[in-house]
Amino acid sequence: MTPPQLVVHRDKELMAQAAAARLITKIVDAQASRGHASVVLTGGRNGNGLLAALAAAPARDAVDWSRLDLWWGDERFLPEGDPERNVTQAREALLDAVPLDPARVHAMPASDGPYGDDADAAAAGYADELAAAAGPEDHGPVPTFDVLMLGVGPDTHVASLFPELPAVRETERTVVGVHGAPKPPPVRVSLTLPAIRAAREVWLLAAGEDKAEAAAIALSGAGEIQAPAAGAYGRSRTLWLLDAAAASRLPRALYPPASA
């Protein structure tokens, strides 16, 4: 595990624009080297802000959208098309505006989908879909994602892995149903830490003063059971993208040499 890198931006708008530019570059580089790319999206205000910034970026046309696989880190287990679902919000922010291959958009199952209202079965189904997409070079039951993005909650949760709940303790399964989440809706589907750690790069997004304490806790040596964000890291790189407000409580020693 390599130490996380930090980039602190002046405000959340600049953070979203810079992260979008960084993501475009990563996707283009992966497609140039392997012919395709895979990205795991996150919801929430920072994840959706990044997607909206990407939609507005002229450089978005450098991406071959037909050769991009999109996955999700978690999903609210609600009916298809519900405005609170991450995939619904992602379609509105970006996906409906770019020429994606529908077969490569891997949304998590909805509560009125093939598994009905059984979140655990939906999670197992998504795990099967991930396993089917993994190749021999991936050395595991999920693809080696190029970039996996996670929003950091004020309680340090990432995806739908909340402090102390069973999902954050999972060491074998790649996707789990989450029951009794402390923020609505209580039922969700989420990647687990083993699946998250399969990514080449994990990017953690935190903007706003309400994320400052969470960032400080997660980056100061907390355990992953108490602070799930502390357990999210990539195979080759872990990148924290913050605005100045979210970085305001970090120990000075953690600040990068230069921030944007």
HUSULLIN-V659536 format. One record per pair of residues at least 4 apart in sequence whose C-alpha atoms are under 6 Angstrom apart, sorted by sequence separation. I is the first residue (numbers start at 1). J is the second residue. If there is no record, write none. Layout:
<<I,J> <I,J>>
//
This chain:
<<15,19> <30,34> <31,35> <43,47> <45,49> <90,94> <91,95> <109,113> <112,116> <134,138> <152,156> <153,157> <157,161> <218,222> <223,227> <224,228> <234,238> <242,246> <244,248> <31,36> <42,47> <43,48> <83,88> <91,96> <111,116> <138,143> <152,157> <157,162> <181,186> <233,238> <9,15> <31,37> <111,117> <138,144> <152,158> <161,167> <180,186> <224,230> <30,37> <81,88> <115,122> <151,158> <161,168> <179,186> <224,231> <134,142> <150,158> <179,187> <76,85> <134,143> <178,187> <218,227> <27,37> <131,141> <178,188> <75,86> <131,142> <177,188> <178,189> <218,229> <130,142> <177,189> <218,230> <109,122> <176,189> <176,190> <175,190> <175,191> <174,191> <175,192> <174,192> <174,195> <20,50> <38,68> <40,70> <80,110> <160,190> <36,67> <37,68> <38,69> <39,70> <40,71> <41,72> <42,73> <79,110> <202,233> <36,68> <38,70> <40,72> <78,110> <79,111> <202,234> <16,49> <77,110> <78,111> <79,112> <201,234> <216,249> <16,50> <20,54> <65,99> <66,100> <77,111> <200,234> <212,246> <216,250> <28,63> <65,100> <66,101> <69,104> <70,105> <71,106> <199,234> <200,235> <207,242> <211,246> <212,247> <17,53> <70,106> <197,233> <200,236> <201,237> <202,238> <203,239> <204,240> <205,241> <206,242> <207,243> <209,245> <197,234> <201,238> <203,240> <208,245> <209,246> <212,249> <208,246> <55,94> <207,246> <52,93> <51,93> <43,86> <51,94> <127,175> <123,175> <123,176> <149,202> <151,204> <123,177> <144,198> <145,199> <146,200> <147,201> <148,202> <149,203> <150,204> <151,205> <152,206> <144,199> <145,200> <147,202> <149,204> <154,210> <120,177> <154,211> <119,177> <156,214> <155,214> <154,214> <164,225> <163,225> <164,226> <163,226> <163,227> <123,189> <156,227> <157,228> <158,229> <156,228> <157,229> <156,229> <74,159> <73,159> <74,160> <39,145> <38,145> <39,146> <42,149> <38,146> <39,147> <40,148> <41,149> <42,150> <39,148> <40,149> <77,187> <77,188> <76,188> <75,188> <75,189> <74,189> <74,190> <73,190> <73,191> <12,207> <12,243> <11,243> <6,239> <10,243> <4,238> <5,239> <6,240> <7,241> <8,242> <9,243> <10,244> <4,239> <8,243> <9,244> <8,244> <6,256> <8,259> <9,260> <7,259> <8,260>>
//
